Amino acid sequence: MTGYARSAAGYRSRVELIRLTPRLHLIHFPVGHAYLWHDPDGLTLIDAGLPGSAPLVEAAILQAGYQTADLRRVVLTHFHADHIGAAADIAGRGEIAVLAHQADAPFIRAEAAGPSPDLADWERPLYDQVTSQAPSQEAAEPPAPPRIDRELSDGDELGFGDGAVAVAVPGHTPGSIAIYLPRHRVLFAGDAAARTPDGTAICGVFNVDRAQAASSFRRLAALSVDVACFGHGEPIVHDATAALRAAAQRLPGRRPTDAHKRA
């Protein structure tokens, strides 16, 4: 997702924590999601929410029964503000590594402006609605960009989840990644995929390269996945492969509905 202001005045209102598996929690922000994975040696956070989300993440960690000092790394799926906004704040509170794909790294560090989405006609009203509802940054200083301790490439092992790997899924942004845990059959799709309010899995929207995004979605659909976690839309917790493959079959001429309205 894109278009959000890089601040979140009044955003620190609530967080909902949902246990998906014994080692996986969904952190449900007012806008979008992050995910918390537990290993015996510590926690991994997948994405970091909008600026101002660090207190919500800390509250979620404590609510899940862990300590904030247990957090070992933050993996960022792409450069949009609703995924990286609190990363610098979170990483600055301990010895926490930040990981992201090399192609999005300059945008995450604010060394360059990231590309804007190439919107299809049907996406424009939805995009306008989403951006109009975004938290305002009036009179607020933009947050410091996060550092990146490790730049990722396709297939890199990530050091958690019993063999988690980065899966390059360019299209939503140049350096979008998914994170795949083959041993656990868990997929973190970022915004390369989404889920509509009626439960339908779809290719993500607001992409910088729509054809590339579709190709990346098909790559995700070829994986063996039980649990699929999205940046927007509720996770699929059983036989996610079937839903992703059905969505891939619908890609030509698809017209998905608005997964982002409630995400």
C-alpha positions in Angstrom: 0.0 0.0 0.0 1.1 3.5 -0.6 0.0 7.1 -0.2 0.0 7.4 3.6 1.4 10.5 5.3 4.7 9.9 7.0 3.3 10.6 10.4 0.4 9.4 12.5 -1.0 12.2 14.7 -3.6 10.6 16.9 -2.7 7.1 15.6 -1.6 5.5 18.9 -5.2 4.6 19.8 -5.4 0.8 19.8 -3.9 -2.4 18.9 -5.4 -5.9 18.6 -3.3 -8.9 19.0 -4.5 -12.2 17.5 -2.7 -15.6 18.0 -2.6 -17.4 14.6 -0.4 -20.3 15.6 1.6 -21.1 18.8 4.6 -19.1 17.3 2.8 -16.5 15.3 0.8 -13.4 16.3 -1.0 -10.8 14.1 -0.7 -7.2 15.3 -3.8 -5.6 13.9 -3.2 -1.8 13.7 -5.9 0.8 12.9 -4.2 0.8 9.4 -2.6 -2.5 8.2 -0.9 -5.3 10.0 2.4 -6.4 11.4 3.3 -9.9 12.5 5.3 -11.3 15.4 7.1 -14.6 15.0 8.6 -16.4 18.1 11.7 -18.6 18.1 13.4 -20.0 21.2 16.1 -17.4 20.9 13.8 -14.4 20.4 11.2 -12.5 18.3 11.1 -11.3 14.7 8.7 -8.5 13.7 7.5 -8.5 10.1 6.8 -4.8 9.1 6.5 -1.9 11.6 3.3 0.0 10.9 2.8 3.7 10.4 5.0 6.3 12.3 3.9 6.3 15.9 3.3 2.6 16.1 6.2 1.7 18.3 4.2 1.9 21.5 1.6 -0.4 19.9 4.2 -2.9 19.0 5.7 -2.9 22.5 2.2 -3.4 23.9 1.6 -6.3 21.6 4.9 -7.9 22.6 4.0 -7.7 26.2 0.4 -8.9 25.6 1.8 -11.9 23.8 3.7 -12.9 26.9 7.2 -11.7 25.9 9.5 -8.9 26.8 10.5 -6.1 24.4 14.1 -7.1 24.9 13.2 -10.4 23.2 12.9 -8.6 19.8 15.9 -9.6 17.6 15.0 -8.3 14.1 12.6 -6.3 12.0 12.0 -7.5 8.4 10.5 -4.8 6.1 8.6 -6.1 3.1 8.8 -2.8 1.2 9.3 0.9 1.5 5.7 2.3 2.0 5.2 4.3 5.2 2.5 2.0 6.6 5.1 -0.8 6.7 8.3 1.1 7.7 7.0 4.1 9.7 7.9 2.9 13.2 11.0 0.9 12.2 13.6 3.4 13.3 11.9 4.0 16.6 11.6 0.2 17.3 15.1 -0.6 16.2 16.5 2.2 18.3 15.2 0.6 21.5 17.6 -2.3 21.6 20.0 -4.5 19.6 17.6 -5.1 16.8 18.6 -5.7 13.2 16.6 -4.2 10.3 16.4 -6.2 7.1 15.0 -5.1 3.7 15.5 -5.8 0.0 18.4 -4.0 -1.6 16.1 -2.5 -4.4 13.9 -0.7 -1.8 16.8 0.2 0.5 17.4 3.7 -0.9 13.7 4.6 -0.5 13.6 3.2 3.1 16.7 5.2 4.0 15.1 8.3 2.4 18.1 8.6 0.1 15.7 8.7 -2.9 12.0 9.1 -3.5 10.2 5.8 -4.2 8.2 5.4 -7.4 4.5 6.1 -7.5 1.9 3.4 -8.4 0.8 2.9 -11.9 -3.0 2.9 -11.2 -5.5 1.2 -13.3 -8.7 3.2 -13.9 -10.7 1.1 -11.4 -8.0 1.7 -8.7 -8.1 5.5 -8.8 -11.3 6.0 -6.8 -10.1 3.5 -4.2 -6.7 5.1 -4.1 -8.2 8.5 -3.6 -10.4 7.2 -0.8 -7.5 5.5 1.0 -5.2 8.5 0.8 -7.9 10.9 1.9 -8.4 8.8 5.1 -4.7 8.6 5.9 -3.5 10.1 9.2 -2.4 13.7 8.6 1.2 15.0 9.3 0.1 18.6 9.8 2.6 20.4 12.1 4.4 17.1 12.7 8.1 16.4 12.0 8.6 13.4 9.6 10.1 10.4 11.4 13.7 9.6 11.0 14.3 7.0 8.3 15.4 3.6 9.6 18.8 2.2 9.1 19.1 -1.1 7.2 21.6 -3.5 8.8 21.2 -6.1 6.1 20.2 -5.7 2.4 18.5 -8.8 1.1 18.4 -10.6 -2.2 16.0 -13.3 -3.5 16.6 -16.6 -1.6 18.5 -15.2 1.3 18.1 -17.0 4.6 16.9 -14.7 7.3 18.0 -16.3 10.5 14.7 -17.2 12.0 11.7 -19.5 11.6 13.8 -22.6 11.1 14.9 -21.6 7.6 12.9 -18.5 6.7 13.9 -17.1 3.2 13.3 -13.9 1.4 11.2 -14.3 -1.8 11.6 -11.4 -4.2 8.2 -10.3 -5.4 8.7 -7.0 -7.3 5.8 -5.1 -8.7 4.1 -3.5 -5.8 7.5 -1.8 -5.3 10.8 -2.5 -7.0 12.1 -4.3 -3.9 9.0 -5.9 -2.4 9.7 -9.2 -0.6 7.7 -12.0 0.9 9.0 -14.1 3.7 8.5 -17.9 3.4 8.9 -20.4 6.2 8.9 -23.7 4.4 9.2 -25.9 7.4 6.1 -24.2 9.0 4.3 -23.5 5.6 3.9 -19.9 6.6 4.0 -17.0 4.1 4.2 -13.3 4.9 3.2 -11.7 1.6 3.5 -8.0 2.4 1.4 -6.1 -0.1 2.2 -8.5 -3.0 -1.1 -10.1 -2.0 -4.1 -9.1 0.0 -7.5 -10.4 1.1 -10.9 -8.7 0.6 -13.5 -8.3 3.3 -15.4 -11.3 1.9 -12.3 -13.5 2.3 -11.1 -13.6 -1.3 -7.4 -13.6 -1.8 -6.2 -11.2 -4.5 -3.1 -9.8 -6.1 -2.1 -6.6 -4.2 -3.2 -3.2 -5.5 -1.5 0.1 -6.1 1.5 -1.4 -7.9 4.4 0.4 -9.6 4.4 -2.4 -12.2 1.1 -4.2 -12.6 2.5 -7.0 -14.9 5.4 -7.6 -12.6 3.1 -7.7 -9.6 0.9 -10.4 -11.3 4.0 -12.4 -12.1 5.1 -12.2 -8.5 1.7 -13.2 -7.2 1.8 -16.3 -9.4 5.2 -17.1 -7.8 3.7 -17.0 -4.4 0.8 -19.1 -5.5 3.2 -21.9 -6.5 4.5 -22.2 -2.9 3.2 -24.8 -0.4 1.5 -22.6 2.2 -1.0 -23.3 5.1 -0.9 -19.8 6.7 -0.7 -16.7 4.5 -0.3 -13.3 6.2 -1.0 -10.1 4.3 -0.3 -6.4 5.0 -4.0 -5.7 4.4 -6.8 -8.1 4.8 -7.2 -11.0 7.3 -4.8 -13.9 7.2 -5.7 -17.2 5.7 -4.9 -19.8 8.4 -5.8 -23.1 6.6 -4.8 -24.3 3.1 -3.7 -20.9 1.9 -2.2 -22.5 -1.2 -5.7 -23.3 -2.6 -6.9 -19.7 -2.1 -3.7 -18.2 -3.7 -3.8 -20.6 -6.7 -7.5 -19.8 -7.3 -6.6 -16.1 -7.2 -3.8 -16.6 -9.6 -6.2 -18.3 -12.0 -8.4 -15.1 -11.9 -5.6 -12.7 -12.7 -6.3 -12.1 -16.4 -9.0 -9.4 -16.6 -9.5 -9.5 -12.8 -11.2 -6.7 -11.0 -10.7 -7.2 -7.3 -12.6 -5.5 -4.6 -11.3 -3.2 -1.9 -9.2 -5.2 0.5 -7.8 -2.0 1.9 -11.1 -0.5 3.1 -11.0 -2.4 6.4 -7.3 -3.0 6.6 
